[in-house]
Amino acid sequence: MLLQYLNRLNAVRSATLLNQPPAILKDGNTVAWYDSSNIATVIKDGSNFVSRWNDKLGSGHDLIQATGASQPLWGASGITFDGINDYLKTTSFTFNQPEFMYLVLKMPIWRHNSFIMDGYINNTGALYEYTTSPNIESYVGNAPALGNSNLIPGAFGIIRFLLYGVNSKLKINKTAATTGNPGVNNMSGITIGCAGNTSAFANIVVKEMIFRKVSDTVTNEGIIYNYLEKKYAIL
């Protein structure tokens, strides 16, 4: 009986460890990490409208929205931006290429020229819905833009988004990455739900976002992706 109990205890401990975030996320290269399920980092009112989404690592690179009408809505499935006027934005900080983003989100409604995210000012970290559903693209100063059509509207996916000049890439879940050079502008901050100039709003639901100031190795990228894939059961 004792042996069976210990075996069950070890199984629970093993499962818990499997769900732990990888140590690589605390290697000094993560400039911001937002987790909608970490309620302590989400400042919201009694109706669940979000005025602040704090970096869980405590960097101070917090996403802020003081205007009530522009605050996104927190829920069990993530934070919803309505595509009308909702957005969150950090203050400006040093965030230069290479910039590697891991985004867990969905697009309930795809709409041409709607910005999922950007840097502090316009077209410095732009990722937007463009031309024909479900295409998303990035443009940070250089044409042609970097595009990918593998994020299915209405379904959560994991976006791996690297801005690093000619080494840039955009990858959805486990599908093939698209590569190219969308430009060399530096983000210098983070805007979520619209362009850096607070226009072109997107309807998105965001679960978790990780922003890193490094071009992760294939191994480290895989470790971070596998953590998010298991956490959210995304295939």
N, C-alpha and C positions, 0 to 999 in steps of 0.2 A: 504494500500500500504506500509506504514512504517512497519507494523507488518510482512508482507511478506519479506521485505528487511532484517529485523532483523533476521528472521528465516533462511533465506539463509546465512546470515553472520555467524550465530552460527553454521550452518551445515559445512561451510568451515573451521571455526576454529576447530571444532571437528575432521574433517578429517585430518587437519594439525597436531593436537595433537596426533592422532593415529599413525602418521608416525614418531613421534619423537623418537630418541633412548632412551632406558630406563635408568633411573638414576643409576641403578646398575652398569653400565659400567664405572661410574666415582667414584666408591667406594674405589679406591686405590688398587684394585686387578688386574686391567687391565694393563699389562706391555707393550702392544702394540696393536694398532688398525689401520688397513689399509683399506681405502675405495677408490676404483678406481674411484668412481663418484665424489669424492671431489678433483677437479682438482688442487686446491691450494696445495695439498699434493703430487702431482705427478710431478716430475721434468723430462721433456722430451725435445727432440730436435724438429726441424721443421718437421721431419718425424715420430714423435710420439714414438721414441725409448726412453725407460725409463732408466735414470741413477740413479734415487733416488725416493723411495716411502716412504714418511715420516709418522711416527706415528702421527695420527691426534690429539692425546692428548699431543703431545709435549715432550715426554719422552726423545727423542734423540735416541731411538732404531729404527733407520731408516734403511730401506733395500736399499743397495747401489750396483751399478754396474758401475765401471769406464771404463771398456773395451767395446767399441762400438759394437763389433761383438757379444758380449754376453748379450746385453741389450734386454729385452722383449719389446713387442709392445703394447702400449696403444690403446684402441678403445672403442667405446660406450658400448660394451658388457663386457668389462673388460680388464685385462692385459694378453696378450698371451705369453706363453713360448713355444718356437718352438720344444723342445724335442731334439735339436741338441747340443746347447751350451749356451742357455739362463738361467740365474739364477740371483737372488738377495740375498743379505746376510747382516746381521747386523754385527757390531763388537761384541765381547764377552761382556756379562753382566750377572749379577746374575739372573738366572731363573731356579729354582729347583722344583722338584715334591712336591706337586701336580701341574701339568700344564694342563690347560683346554683350548683347541683350538676349535674355531667355524670357519669353512671355507666354503665359498660359491664359488663353482668352478665347472668346468666340465672337462672331459677328452675327447677331440675330437678323439684322437687315443689312445687306450690302448696298452701298450707295456711292456712285462715282464721285471721286475727288473728296472723300471723307478721310480725315487724318486720324489714324489709330494713335500715333504718337509723333513727337518731334523733339528737337533739342530746345534750348532756351529761347532761341529766335528761329524765324522761319527757315525751313530747309537746311537745318543743321543735323537733324537726326530723323528726317521725315520717313514715315512708313504709312502709306495711304492706299485706299481702295481706288482703283483707277481703270478706266476704259470699260471693261466687260467683266461681269461677275464670273468667278470669285477672285479675280486678279488683285494682288496687292503689290505695291512697288515702293522703292526707295529712291529718292533723289536728294543729294546733298551737294549740289553744285556742278555735277557733270552729267551730260547726256551721252548715251541713252540710259534711262533709269534701270535699276535692278528689280526685276519682277518675278513673281511666283504665283501660281494659280492652284495650289494644293490645300489651301485652308477652306474647308467646306462650310458655307454659311449655315448657322444654326448648331454647329458642333464645336465643342471645345477642342483646341489643338495647342501644340507647343511650337512656338516660333523661335528659331535660332537665327539671330540677326547680327551679323558682324559688319561693322563699318571700319574698313582698313584699306582705303584706296583701291588699288588693283586687286587686293586680296579679299575684298568684301564678298559676303555671301548671304543668302536668304534660304532657310531650310525649314520645311514644315513637317513635323512628326518625323517619320523615318523615310520620307520620300527624298529623291535626289535634290541636292542643293543647287540653286542657281547662283552663278558667280558673275562678277563684273566690277566695274568701277563707277559707282554712283556719285563719287566726289570725295573731297578731303576736308570738308568743313567739319569743325569740332562742335560737339553738342553744347558744352558749357552749361548744362542743366538738363532738366527733363520736363516735358509737357505730355500729358496723357489725355486723350479724348479729342484733341484738335491739333491744328498747326501751331507753331510757336508764336504766331501773331494773334492767337485766339480767334481763329476762323475755321471753317470747313470741319464741322463737328461730326464725329462718328458714333454710331450706335454699337457699343461693344460691352461685353461683360468680362471683367478681369478677375482672375483668381490669384495669380502670383506673378511677380516680375523680379528678375535679377539683372542688375547692371554691373558690368565688370570692365576694368580699364586694361584689358589684356586680350591678346588673341590666344584663347585657350588651346592647349595642345589637344590632339585628337582624344587622348586618354582622359584628360580633365573635362573636356566637353561631354564625352560619353558618360562620365560619372554624374555630372550635373543633370544631363538629360534623363538618365535612368532614374534618378531621384524623383524628378518631376513626373515622369511617366508612371512610376509605381504609386506615387502619392495620389494622382488624379485618375488612375486607371485609363490612361489614354493609349490607344494602340496605334 
